[in-house]
């Protein structure tokens, strides 16, 4: 059964930025892409880099360690569409950002 976890408020993650949060047992990167919130597993699958600290350009985050890029809306790797990083459903309830964990 999915678990709903409040991870931040809307004001904590301005447009064009990301924030690393701990939700349950997971490290999650939450991004604000033009007012829409998206969440990925916060650890880059390449070498464990902190995705939330990466540069967000449009809806693409670039890992700060080795430059791997992912579409934050889907988790799909920008160079290899067969590679998809774990993403989580997100909803906003008032000013709270809620991530749905499996």
Secondary structure, DSSP 8 states (H G I E B T S, - for coil): --EEEEEEEGGGS-TT-EEEEEETTEEEEEEEETTEEEEEESB-TTT--BGGGSEEETTEEE-TTT--EEETTT-BBSS-TT-B--EE-EEEETTEEEEEE-
